[in-house]
Amino acid sequence: MPVMRRAISPSPRGLPWIRTGMSMWSTRASKTSRFSINRGPYSFISVTKEPAPVNSGSPAGFLLTRRRESGSVTRTIGGSRSLPMSGYDPKKPTRQMTGKCIDPEGTPMNVRSCKTQTSVMTRGRYQWRCSLLHRLMFFMGILSTACPAVGQDRVSQTVHNLSVSGPGRIRAASETQVCVFCHAPHNTQGVRPLWNRQLPTTAYDIYTSTTLDANPGQPTGASKLCLSCHDGTIALGSVLSRADRIRMVGGDYIPAGLTNLGTDLSDDHPISFPYTSGLAAADQQLLVPSALPPEIRLDANSELQCTSCHDPHRNVYGDFLVKPDRFGELCRACHAMTGWPGSSHEAAGTPVSGNPSGSWPYATVAENACRSCHRPHTAGGHQRLLIQEAEEENCLDCHNGLVARTDILSLLNKQSAHDPRNYLNIHDPVEAAASPNVHVECTDCHNPHAVTTPTPGTAYRPIGATMQNVRGVTQGGGETAVAQHEYEVCYRCHGDTAVSIPGRIVRLSDTPNLRLRFSPTNPSFHPVVASSPSSDTVSLIPDLPSGSLIRCTDCHNNDAGPRAGGSGPDGPHGSAYAFLLERNYTVTDDTSESAFEYALCYKCHERTSILSDESFKEHKKHIVGERAPCSACHDPHGVSTVAGSTSDHTHLINFDITIVRPEPQSGILEFRDLGRFAGSCTLVCHGKRHRDQRYGQGH
């Protein structure tokens, strides 16, 4: 009697079997039909009619062939453990039953034992998912629909079981078949896997982003099959194998919500694009295809589809995911974000009890990982798939005093603030670092994938822990992908883009470009980029010896932050003082001197030294007697050589021209450096004319 031989041959690529793509080849000459497994240690199954028994002395059975270096090894599973194939017609599914699973090494396993004890059969170095094996055997006709197959058993427990026995709110009124809502053995759409539904004809709005290196088109392959239910345009009970629509209870369509994606896919993770090594190289934060874990399956065209992340037959991890998304495991299967390992958000064990968005599934920030900010479907912020449409709201959902330790939200309501709420969806990671489209968004200064927790201490650090892996502008004016100094981040707005700050002091040498004002070639500057060229600064506190460097945030900071002696967040987010200053800095004329009025200056310069005239013999007279503010004479940033000479603007002398005016007879307004602790002024101040009036002896 004719029998069927089934041979399973190893894949030349040797990839794990569970990364499977399946295709059915037609019967050829009524003798051979092939079922193809595109990847794995067993790369295809050949079904062949033969008039001879499979193995001498054994009943007809299931033959597995494995190649080895020494040749081909054949192993036959016979007897009652095998499926008799007498009279097999490859065009008709058999109704024979088998009670055994056969693992890759050829050892039979009881089906019921397999399905109840484990989801994976392991033998040697191979692992076979029972569900895939059973689906494979079902489509070949080896198992009937009545077989207690593991894959079907799993899907029957999920909401994808739309039959009358389904556990979901929406299910059939009387239809008992579980698989019929997706699959049929005959008269299908002609697409695998034996699809029993009309394919959508919708033209979808697809995901786009300035940071997307892939080029997704209209949905193809398995994704289009998923959308035949999940775009909400085709009734769930409309299947090809039934003349009439299957009657449903609970609704004919997927209700509005996260699982009804609609026809606008611009707020969903991109699909139907080739995931190639070239794409990974262009993106630089994607794993190459060969490094993807076995659960992440690309289709036969190497395209990423819905089924790369979702297994419609299994719902072990929720949302039919192929891997857990706790701690970002599923996302990190493809995405390797620079700086993420060891970052604050990766490690934060902060409870999310204060979550106002209600979208976080797990208990801590670390567990939610990517899901803390991103939503793969129906995202509020389409580009970058952010939960909230407004970029900053994704940050402020945590940094509001309820979740994160740093309460930034309250700082934004202070007198002076970098308030990202004044801008909507403006930040673009690929825009020029010094873009004229100036804006303040959280991600302009912080990379949420790379921020780390600051280490307490006062030691100078070129750039803070919360500003790691952020783009900037160098002192030379060029762009840098990773800022190495804090001022490089500040230069993005306060450099060549020349942002004019409302209420700023108008000076004799006047430019809002701080990159020019901090240049080490200037006659004087605060030591942000380089050490001060002057050795005359005898008033510095002991913690700041000559040659010290400071950062922008040593002056511009939270007035209640740690550098001001408070417990609030560090950084220039908001302050009770103008110009985002950490301490009070009075700039109005006729001010009575006190430790508070010039607290910012006295943070670094000893008040007793200033009032003792150690560096300039008329300091006390001007500040106390004449009630002139420090800012009347001194520029706190620096004086650019573009506008001033070396001798005119040493010691940060750059007059506030609303207080100090030119001497009327000569029309001159200047200071001249005459040596150490000496100089001369020609000007009018407080109604008093100074014409080459000299101070100090000079050396």
C-alpha positions in Angstrom: 0.0 0.0 0.0 1.4 3.4 -0.8 2.8 5.4 2.1 3.9 9.0 2.6 7.5 9.9 3.5 8.1 13.1 5.3 11.8 14.2 5.4 12.9 17.2 7.4 16.3 18.6 6.3 18.5 21.0 8.2 18.7 24.6 7.1 22.1 25.6 5.6 21.8 28.8 7.7 21.5 26.9 10.9 19.2 29.4 12.6 16.9 28.4 15.4 13.8 26.6 14.3 11.4 28.8 16.2 12.3 31.7 13.9 10.0 30.3 11.3 8.5 31.6 8.1 6.2 29.2 6.3 5.1 28.7 2.8 3.1 26.0 0.9 4.2 24.7 -2.5 1.7 23.1 -4.8 1.5 19.4 -5.5 3.7 18.5 -8.4 2.9 15.5 -10.7 0.6 14.2 -8.0 3.6 12.7 -6.3 5.2 15.4 -4.2 4.0 18.3 -2.2 6.3 20.4 -0.1 5.8 22.4 3.0 8.6 24.9 3.5 10.2 26.1 6.7 12.4 28.9 5.6 14.7 29.0 8.6 16.0 26.6 11.1 17.9 23.4 11.7 15.1 21.7 9.6 14.5 23.8 6.6 11.8 22.0 4.7 9.5 19.0 4.7 9.1 17.0 1.6 5.9 14.9 1.3 6.3 12.1 -1.2 4.1 9.2 -2.2 6.1 6.0 -2.3 5.0 2.4 -2.9 7.6 1.1 -0.4 7.5 1.1 3.4 9.5 3.8 5.1 11.7 1.4 7.0 12.0 -2.3 6.7 10.1 -4.0 9.5 8.3 -0.9 10.6 4.8 0.3 9.8 4.4 3.4 7.6 5.5 6.4 9.6 7.0 9.8 10.0 10.6 10.0 8.8 13.0 12.7 10.0 16.3 13.1 8.3 19.2 15.2 9.8 22.4 16.0 7.9 25.7 15.7 9.7 29.2 16.3 8.4 29.6 12.5 7.9 26.5 12.4 5.8 22.8 11.9 6.3 21.3 10.2 9.3 17.7 8.8 9.0 15.5 8.0 11.9 12.0 6.6 11.5 9.2 6.8 14.1 7.0 3.8 13.4 4.4 1.7 15.0 1.4 3.0 16.9 3.2 6.3 17.7 3.1 7.3 14.1 0.4 8.5 11.8 -0.6 5.9 9.2 -0.7 7.5 5.8 -2.5 4.8 3.8 -4.4 6.3 0.9 -3.2 9.8 1.7 -4.5 12.5 -0.7 -2.4 15.7 -0.3 -5.3 17.7 -1.7 -7.6 16.6 1.1 -6.9 17.1 4.8 -6.8 13.8 6.7 -9.1 13.1 9.6 -6.7 10.7 11.2 -5.6 11.4 14.7 -2.2 11.0 16.4 -1.6 11.1 20.1 2.0 11.9 19.9 4.2 14.9 19.3 7.6 14.1 17.7 10.5 16.2 18.8 13.5 17.2 16.6 15.5 14.2 17.7 12.7 11.9 16.7 11.4 11.0 20.1 7.6 10.9 20.4 5.9 12.8 23.2 2.3 12.6 24.3 0.2 15.5 23.0 -1.7 16.1 26.1 1.4 15.8 28.3 3.1 18.3 26.0 0.4 20.9 26.1 -0.1 20.7 29.9 3.5 20.5 31.0 5.5 22.7 28.8 5.2 25.1 25.8 8.5 24.1 24.3 9.9 20.6 23.6 13.6 20.5 24.2 15.8 17.8 22.9 19.6 18.2 22.5 20.4 21.7 21.3 17.0 22.3 19.5 13.8 23.8 20.9 10.5 23.4 19.1 7.5 25.3 20.1 4.6 22.9 20.4 2.2 25.5 19.0 4.2 25.9 15.8 4.7 22.2 15.3 1.0 21.6 15.7 0.0 24.4 13.4 2.5 23.1 10.8 1.0 19.6 11.1 -2.5 20.9 10.9 -1.9 22.8 7.7 -0.3 19.8 6.2 -3.3 17.8 7.1 -1.5 15.5 9.5 -3.7 16.6 12.4 -7.4 17.2 12.1 -9.2 20.2 13.6 -10.4 17.9 16.4 -6.8 17.2 17.6 -6.0 18.6 21.0 -3.2 20.7 19.6 -1.3 23.0 21.9 -1.5 26.1 19.6 -5.2 25.9 19.3 -5.6 25.3 23.0 -3.7 28.5 23.7 -5.7 30.6 21.2 -8.9 29.3 22.7 -8.0 30.9 26.0 -7.6 34.3 24.4 -9.9 37.0 23.0 -8.8 35.9 19.5 -11.2 32.9 20.1 -14.3 34.6 18.6 -16.3 31.4 18.7 -19.2 30.8 21.1 -16.7 29.4 23.6 -14.5 32.5 23.5 -13.7 34.4 26.8 -14.0 37.9 25.3 -17.0 40.3 25.4 -17.3 39.9 21.7 -17.9 36.4 20.5 -20.1 34.3 18.1 -23.7 33.6 19.0 -23.4 29.9 17.9 -20.3 29.3 15.8 -18.2 26.6 17.5 -15.1 26.7 15.2 -12.2 28.6 16.8 -9.9 28.9 13.8 -12.6 29.8 11.2 -12.5 33.5 12.0 -9.0 33.6 10.5 -8.2 30.4 8.7 -9.8 27.8 6.3 -8.3 24.7 4.7 -9.8 25.6 1.2 -11.0 28.5 -0.9 -8.9 31.1 0.9 -7.6 34.4 -0.1 -4.6 32.8 -1.6 -2.3 34.2 1.0 -0.7 32.3 3.8 -1.5 31.2 6.3 -4.7 30.0 4.6 -6.5 33.2 5.2 -10.3 33.2 5.5 -11.1 36.9 5.4 -11.2 39.6 2.8 -8.1 41.7 2.7 -8.6 45.4 3.4 -8.5 47.7 0.4 -8.0 50.8 2.5 -5.3 53.3 1.8 -3.8 53.9 5.2 -2.0 56.9 6.7 1.3 55.5 7.6 3.9 56.4 10.2 6.3 59.1 9.3 9.1 60.8 11.4 12.1 62.9 10.7 14.2 60.3 12.7 12.9 57.3 10.8 15.5 55.7 8.5 13.1 52.9 7.3 10.8 53.5 4.4 7.5 51.9 5.3 4.8 51.7 2.6 1.2 50.5 2.7 0.8 47.4 5.0 1.7 44.1 3.4 1.9 40.4 4.4 0.8 39.4 7.9 0.1 43.0 8.9 -2.6 43.4 6.3 -4.2 40.2 7.6 -4.2 41.6 11.1 -5.7 44.8 9.9 -8.7 42.9 8.3 -10.0 42.9 11.9 -8.0 45.7 13.6 -8.7 48.6 11.3 -12.4 48.3 12.1 -13.6 48.3 8.5 -14.5 44.7 8.1 -17.0 42.9 10.3 -15.5 40.2 12.6 -18.0 37.6 11.4 -17.3 38.2 7.7 -15.4 35.1 6.6 -15.0 33.5 3.2 -16.0 30.0 4.2 -19.4 31.1 5.3 -22.1 32.3 2.9 -23.6 34.5 5.6 -21.8 36.6 8.1 -21.4 34.8 11.4 -23.7 36.3 13.9 -21.9 37.9 16.8 -22.9 39.1 20.3 -21.2 42.1 21.9 -20.6 43.8 18.6 -19.7 43.2 14.9 -16.5 45.3 15.0 -13.6 45.8 17.4 -14.8 48.7 19.6 -13.0 52.0 19.6 -9.9 51.9 21.7 -6.3 50.8 21.6 -7.0 47.6 19.6 -9.0 49.3 16.9 -6.2 51.1 15.0 -8.5 52.6 12.4 -7.1 53.6 9.0 -4.7 56.2 10.5 -1.5 54.3 11.3 0.6 57.4 11.7 0.3 57.0 15.5 1.4 53.4 15.4 4.8 51.7 15.2 5.9 51.4 11.6 5.3 48.1 9.8 5.9 46.4 6.4 9.4 47.7 5.9 12.6 45.7 5.1 14.6 45.3 8.3 18.1 45.0 6.8 21.7 45.5 7.9 21.8 48.6 5.9 18.9 50.0 7.9 20.6 49.2 11.2 23.8 50.9 9.9 21.9 54.0 8.9 20.0 54.2 12.2 22.9 53.3 14.5 20.6 52.4 17.3 19.0 49.2 15.8 20.4 45.7 16.1 21.4 44.0 12.9 18.9 41.3 11.7 21.3 38.5 12.7 21.4 39.8 16.2 17.6 39.8 16.7 16.4 37.3 19.3 14.5 34.2 17.9 11.1 35.5 19.0 11.3 38.5 16.7 10.4 37.1 13.3 10.8 38.9 10.0 8.7 37.6 7.1 10.0 35.9 3.9 10.8 39.3 2.5 12.8 40.3 5.6 10.1 42.8 6.5 9.0 43.7 10.0 5.3 43.0 10.4 2.7 43.0 13.2 3.7 39.4 13.8 7.3 40.4 14.6 6.0 41.7 18.0 2.7 39.9 18.3 1.8 36.2 18.2 -1.9 36.0 17.5 -2.2 32.5 18.9 -0.5 33.1 22.2 -1.1 35.7 24.9 1.4 34.7 27.5 2.8 38.2 28.1 -0.3 40.2 27.5 -1.2 42.1 24.3 -0.2 38.9 22.4 3.4 39.9 22.6 6.2 37.5 21.6 8.3 38.7 24.5 7.6 40.4 27.8 7.8 44.2 27.6 8.7 44.5 31.3 12.0 46.3 31.7 11.7 47.1 27.9 12.7 43.6 26.9 10.5 43.6 23.8 11.6 47.0 22.6 15.3 46.3 23.3 15.0 43.2 21.1 15.5 45.6 18.2 16.4 49.0 19.7 19.8 49.6 21.3 19.5 53.2 22.5 22.8 54.9 23.2 23.3 55.5 26.9 20.3 53.4 28.1 22.2 50.7 30.1 22.9 52.2 33.5 20.8 55.3 32.9 18.5 56.8 35.5 15.3 55.8 33.7 16.6 52.3 33.1 17.4 51.7 36.8 14.8 53.8 38.6 12.8 51.8 41.1 10.5 54.7 41.7 6.9 53.7 42.2 4.4 55.1 39.7 1.6 55.6 42.1 1.3 59.2 41.1 0.9 58.4 37.4 -1.7 60.9 36.0 -1.8 59.4 32.5 -2.9 56.0 33.7 -1.0 54.3 30.9 1.8 52.5 32.8 1.3 48.8 33.3 4.0 48.1 35.8 4.9 49.2 39.3 8.1 51.1 38.8 9.7 53.4 36.2 12.4 50.8 35.5 9.8 48.1 34.9 7.8 50.3 32.6 11.1 51.3 30.8 10.1 52.4 27.3 6.4 52.3 28.1 7.0 55.2 30.6 7.1 57.6 27.7 6.2 55.7 24.5 3.1 53.9 23.2 3.5 51.6 20.2 -0.1 52.1 19.1 -2.5 55.1 19.1 0.3 57.3 20.4 -0.6 60.9 21.4 2.6 62.3 19.9 2.8 60.6 16.5 6.5 61.3 15.8 8.6 59.3 18.3 5.3 57.5 19.4 5.1 59.5 22.7 2.2 58.9 25.1 1.3 62.6 25.3 1.1 64.9 22.2 3.0 67.7 24.0 6.6 66.5 24.4 7.1 68.0 27.8 4.0 66.4 29.3 5.7 63.0 28.9 8.4 64.3 31.2 6.2 66.2 33.5 3.9 63.2 34.1 6.8 62.0 36.3 8.7 65.1 37.2 5.8 66.7 39.0 6.6 65.8 42.6 4.4 62.7 42.5 6.7 60.1 40.8 10.2 61.4 40.2 12.4 62.8 43.0 12.9 66.0 40.9 9.8 68.2 40.8 10.4 70.3 37.7 6.8 71.2 37.2 6.7 73.6 40.2 9.8 75.4 39.0 8.2 76.3 35.7 5.8 78.5 37.5 8.5 80.7 39.0 9.3 84.3 38.0 12.0 83.2 35.6 11.9 79.8 33.8 12.9 77.8 30.8 9.2 76.8 30.3 8.8 74.1 27.6 5.0 74.6 27.8 5.4 77.7 25.7 6.3 75.5 22.8 4.4 72.7 21.2 6.0 69.8 19.2 8.9 72.0 18.0 12.0 70.0 19.0 13.4 67.9 16.3 16.4 65.6 17.0 17.7 66.1 13.5 17.5 69.8 13.3 20.7 71.9 13.3 22.1 72.2 16.8 22.1 76.0 16.4 18.8 76.2 14.6 17.2 79.6 14.2 14.0 78.0 15.3 14.9 78.6 18.9 12.8 76.7 21.5 13.1 75.2 25.0 12.0 71.6 25.2 13.1 69.1 27.8 14.9 67.1 25.1 16.9 70.1 23.9 19.0 69.8 27.1 18.3 66.2 28.2 18.5 62.9 26.5 15.9 60.7 28.3 17.7 57.5 27.2 21.0 58.6 28.7 20.5 60.7 31.8 22.3 59.5 34.8 21.9 60.4 38.5 24.2 63.2 39.6 26.8 62.4 42.2 26.8 64.7 45.2 29.8 66.9 45.5 31.2 70.2 44.5 34.0 69.0 42.2 34.0 70.7 38.8 32.5 68.6 36.0 32.6 69.7 32.4 29.0 68.5 31.8 26.3 67.3 34.2 25.1 63.8 34.6 21.6 64.8 33.3 23.0 66.2 30.1 24.8 63.1 28.7 24.6 62.4 25.0 23.1 65.7 24.0 24.1 67.7 20.9 25.8 71.1 21.2 27.8 73.9 19.6 31.5 74.1 20.3 33.4 77.2 21.2 34.6 77.4 17.6 31.0 77.5 16.4 30.8 73.9 15.0 28.2 71.3 15.8 29.0 68.3 18.0 26.8 65.2 18.3 27.8 64.7 21.9 28.4 67.9 24.0 31.5 67.5 26.2 30.9 70.8 28.1 27.8 72.3 29.6 28.3 75.6 27.7 28.1 73.7 24.4 24.5 72.9 25.1 23.7 76.5 26.2 25.3 77.8 23.0 22.5 76.1 21.0 20.3 79.0 21.9 22.6 81.6 23.5 25.4 81.4 20.9 25.2 82.3 17.2 21.4 82.2 17.2 21.8 85.3 19.3 18.6 85.0 21.4 17.8 88.4 23.0 16.7 88.0 26.6 13.9 90.4 27.6 15.2 93.0 30.1 18.8 92.3 29.5 21.4 95.1 30.2 22.4 97.1 27.2 26.2 97.6 27.3 28.9 99.6 25.7 30.2 96.5 23.9 26.9 94.8 23.2 26.2 91.4 21.7 23.9 88.7 22.9 26.2 86.0 21.4 27.7 84.4 24.5 30.0 82.2 22.4 31.8 85.4 21.4 31.7 86.8 24.9 33.3 83.7 26.5 36.1 83.4 23.9 39.5 82.9 25.5 41.0 85.5 23.2 38.9 88.3 24.8 40.4 90.9 27.1 38.3 89.4 29.9 35.7 86.8 30.5 34.3 84.7 33.3 36.2 81.4 33.4 33.6 79.2 31.7 35.6 78.1 28.6 39.1 78.8 29.9 40.8 80.1 33.0 40.7 83.8 33.6 43.7 85.7 32.0 43.8 88.0 35.0 45.7 87.3 38.2 44.2 90.3 39.9 41.2 88.6 41.3 42.2 88.6 44.9 38.6 88.6 46.1 37.9 85.0 45.2 36.8 82.6 47.9 39.3 79.9 49.0 37.3 77.2 47.1 38.0 79.0 43.9 41.7 79.6 43.5 43.2 81.3 40.5 42.8 79.1 37.4 39.4 77.6 38.5 36.7 77.0 36.0 33.0 77.5 36.5 29.9 76.4 34.6 26.8 78.3 33.3 24.7 76.6 36.0 26.9 78.0 38.8 25.1 81.3 38.2 21.9 80.2 36.3 20.1 77.7 38.5 17.2 76.9 40.8 17.1 79.4 43.7 16.1 76.4 45.9 18.5 73.9 44.4 21.5 72.2 46.1 24.0 74.9 45.0 21.9 77.5 46.7 21.7 75.4 49.9 18.2 74.0 49.1 16.9 70.5 48.4 15.2 71.2 45.0 16.3 70.0 41.6 19.6 71.3 40.2 19.6 73.2 36.9 18.2 76.3 35.1 14.5 75.2 35.0 13.1 78.0 37.1 14.1 80.6 39.7 12.5 83.3 41.8 15.2 85.7 40.5 15.4 87.3 37.1 17.5 85.8 34.3 17.2 82.4 35.9 19.8 83.3 38.5 20.4 81.1 41.5 20.8 84.1 43.8 19.7 87.7 43.9 21.6 90.0 41.6 20.3 93.6 41.7 21.0 95.6 38.6 19.1 98.8 39.2 20.9 102.0 40.1 20.8 103.6 43.6 20.8 100.3 45.5 21.8 100.0 49.1 24.6 97.4 49.3 23.9 94.2 51.3 24.8 90.6 51.3 21.4 89.9 49.7 21.5 92.5 47.0 24.6 91.2 45.4 24.4 87.6 46.7 25.3 86.1 43.3 28.6 88.0 43.2 29.3 87.2 46.8 28.9 83.5 46.1 32.4 83.5 44.6 33.9 86.9 45.6 34.4 87.6 49.3 32.3 90.5 50.4 34.9 91.6 53.0 37.6 91.7 50.3 35.4 93.8 47.9 34.4 96.3 50.6 38.0 96.5 51.8 39.2 97.8 48.4 41.7 95.0 48.1 41.4 94.8 44.3 40.2 98.4 43.5 40.6 101.2 46.0 37.3 102.8 45.1 35.1 99.7 45.3 33.5 100.6 48.6 33.0 104.2 47.6 31.1 103.2 44.4 29.1 100.3 45.9 28.3 101.7 49.3 28.7 105.5 49.0 27.5 106.0 45.5 25.0 103.1 45.7 26.1 101.8 42.2 25.3 98.1 41.4 28.1 95.8 40.3 26.5 95.5 36.9 26.9 99.2 36.2 30.6 98.6 35.5 31.1 94.8 35.2 29.8 92.4 32.5 29.1 89.0 34.1 29.9 87.0 30.9 32.7 88.6 29.0 33.7 91.3 26.5 34.2 90.3 22.9 37.2 91.6 21.0 34.7 92.2 18.1 33.6 95.3 20.0 36.3 96.2 22.4 40.1 96.6 22.6 42.3 94.6 25.0 43.1 97.6 27.2 39.5 99.0 27.4 37.7 95.9 28.7 39.9 94.1 31.2 38.4 93.0 34.5 35.0 92.5 32.8 34.6 96.3 32.5 31.7 96.8 30.1 29.5 99.7 31.2 25.7 99.6 31.5 25.0 102.6 29.2 21.7 103.3 30.9 23.7 104.2 34.0 27.1 105.3 32.7 27.3 107.7 29.8 30.0 109.3 27.6 31.8 112.4 28.9 30.0 115.2 27.0 33.0 117.3 26.0 35.0 114.5 24.5 32.1 112.2 23.7 34.3 109.4 25.1 33.1 106.5 27.3 35.9 104.3 28.3 38.0 102.5 30.9 41.8 102.1 30.4 43.8 99.5 32.2 47.0 101.1 33.7 48.4 98.0 35.3 47.8 95.9 38.3 45.0 97.4 40.4 45.1 100.6 38.4 43.1 102.3 35.7 41.4 105.5 34.4 37.8 106.4 33.5 36.4 108.9 31.1 32.6 109.1 31.5 29.7 110.6 33.3 28.1 108.6 36.2 25.5 109.9 38.7 25.9 113.3 37.2 29.7 113.4 37.9 32.1 113.9 35.0 35.3 111.8 35.0 37.9 112.7 32.4 40.9 110.4 32.5 40.3 110.0 36.3 42.9 107.6 37.6 42.7 105.0 40.4 45.6 103.2 42.0 49.3 103.5 41.3 49.8 100.7 38.7 52.8 98.5 38.3 
